[in-house]
Amino acid sequence: MKIYLNGEIVSRGEARIDPFDRGFVFGDGVYEGLRAFDGRVVGLSGHVARLASGLAATGIPWDASLLGGVCERLLEANSLRDAFIYMQCTRGAPGPGEPVRSRVAAGPIRPTIFAYATPTPGLNTYAATPTKRAITTPDTRWLRGLIKSISLMGSVLAAYEAEAAGCDDAILIRTMPGGEKLAAEGTSANLIAVVPAPDGTQIVTPPLDGAPILAGVTRDILLAAAARRGVEIAVRNLPEHELLAAREIMLCGTLTMVTAITHLNGKPVGEGAPGPETNRLLRVLVEAIGQGA
Ligand SMILES: Cc1ncc(COP(=O)(O)O)c(C=O)c1O
């Protein structure tokens, strides 16, 4: 595997990163996860915009518009057309003689940019909806969910808890300052649920200003594509009790695409199989990507 490190394409064995890098010792960095289908990166402008806002929020000096070029170089170096591309940008390592535990860097330091690409299934493999079993668990992550921070301990621990329960993922429940419990998102994907409503059902996804969540690029593509096709998705808070009574639950994300949660806390969701709205939203996403989203 050829990786990207600070402007160079090198083999993994050749790559050298300073052990004092603040990404390694502090988790001081931001990242992006992107997907290429047939050589084209999905939602590149959304990823660039989110990275730029994360870099601005953290004060890490890197030009997010270089992201597309990094992806292209990795795809080419690894002869990949269908791939997941991971890129992280840390604040870098202090120079010799500079304090290594100082939370505030002693002077301007050069960010460390690391990226790799790994093969993933092509768009035509999404004829059937992928499925997962999930648990719900308290959301113990930090409050700045919009920053795609490389510090992922909260979601790592939730994923371990899911695994210990024989499941694939966790849906995180945030207790808000007033005590309300809101379903937020999965450990690495956004949440959509089909819940009972007075006139049938409603498709709901949590907003960016409720429980802290990541502004998913896939969520954005899906919201826009669904709206164009007349499929209404309400962006509103999703209380835990509504999630637990949902007819369908799905997660959406770059690697997740649209994945049905067939069982929640050991109980079937609806029929315990991907429901009609979940299947429909996966088709909407695949079509939007196929049309150049
Ligand atoms: C916590 C979290 N929410 C949502 C997402 C989905 O975002 P995207 O659609 O941009 O992959 C991710 C992706 O990594 C994530 O980690």
The ligand as an SDF file (V2000), in Angstrom:
LIG
                    3D

 16 16  0  0  0  0  0  0  0  0999 V2000
  -19.7980   10.5520   14.1330 C   0  0  0  0  0  0  0  0  0  0  0  0
  -20.0590   10.5510   12.6720 C   0  0  0  0  0  0  0  0  0  0  0  0
  -21.2620   10.9610   12.2230 N   0  0  0  0  0  0  0  0  0  0  0  0
  -21.5530   10.9710   10.9080 C   0  0  0  0  0  0  0  0  0  0  0  0
  -20.6460   10.5450    9.9630 C   0  0  0  0  0  0  0  0  0  0  0  0
  -21.0180   10.5390    8.5130 C   0  0  0  0  0  0  0  0  0  0  0  0
  -20.3660   11.5480    7.8210 O   0  0  0  0  0  0  0  0  0  0  0  0
  -20.0660   11.3950    6.2730 P   0  0  0  0  0  0  0  0  0  0  0  0
  -21.3850   11.1790    5.6000 O   0  0  0  0  0  0  0  0  0  0  0  0
  -19.4570   12.6890    5.8870 O   0  0  0  0  0  0  0  0  0  0  0  0
  -19.1730   10.2270    6.1160 O   0  0  0  0  0  0  0  0  0  0  0  0
  -19.3730   10.1220   10.3820 C   0  0  0  0  0  0  0  0  0  0  0  0
  -18.3680    9.6810    9.3910 C   0  0  0  0  0  0  0  0  0  0  0  0
  -17.2540    9.3440    9.7210 O   0  0  0  0  0  0  0  0  0  0  0  0
  -19.0670   10.1270   11.7660 C   0  0  0  0  0  0  0  0  0  0  0  0
  -17.8690    9.7110   12.2240 O   0  0  0  0  0  0  0  0  0  0  0  0
  1  2  1  0
  2  3  1  0
  2 15  2  0
  3  4  2  0
  4  5  1  0
  5  6  1  0
  5 12  2  0
  6  7  1  0
  7  8  1  0
  8  9  2  0
  8 10  1  0
  8 11  1  0
 12 13  1  0
 12 15  1  0
 13 14  2  0
 15 16  1  0
M  END
$$$$
